[in-house]
Amino acid sequence: MANHSQPLDEVFIALSDPTRREVIRRLGRGPVSVGELARPFPITLPSFMKHVRTLESSGLIRTAKSGRVRTCTLNRERLDLLDGWLAEQRRLWEGRTDRLEQFLTDPQEKS
């Protein structure tokens, strides 16, 4: 997992902001233009573009420009990186709690 540390750090940093998490949630329904993505947020378009650039540099989204319209698409492969890390952590902690439970409930372990 150490070789994924830098990309994973970038994903966590990108997802640390509620605006960016909302953008990811919206893109889960399919590609959408930057203008349409920005519409519900009470910030200027240049400020919104900073969020788009952060998400793009983390690899969570891809953008493509056609004429004057920039369209954003969710990169599900990058979310798989996050999902894999979380699954690894879940397995680790479930193993630890299972061993603790066995220690606490097995009388032979206590003696």
Sequence and secondary structure as in RCSB ss.txt:
>XXXX:A:sequence
MANHSQPLDEVFIALSDPTRREVIRRLGRGPVSVGELARPFPITLPSFMKHVRTLESSGLIRTAKSGRVRTCTLN
RERLDLLDGWLAEQRRLWEGRTDRLEQFLTDPQEKS
>XXXX:A:secstr
 GGGHHHHHHHHHHTTSHHHHHHHHHHTT  EEHHHHHTTSSS HHHHHHHHHHHHHHTSEEEEEETTEEEEEE 
HHHHHHHHHHHHHHHHHHHHHHHHHHHHHH HHHH 
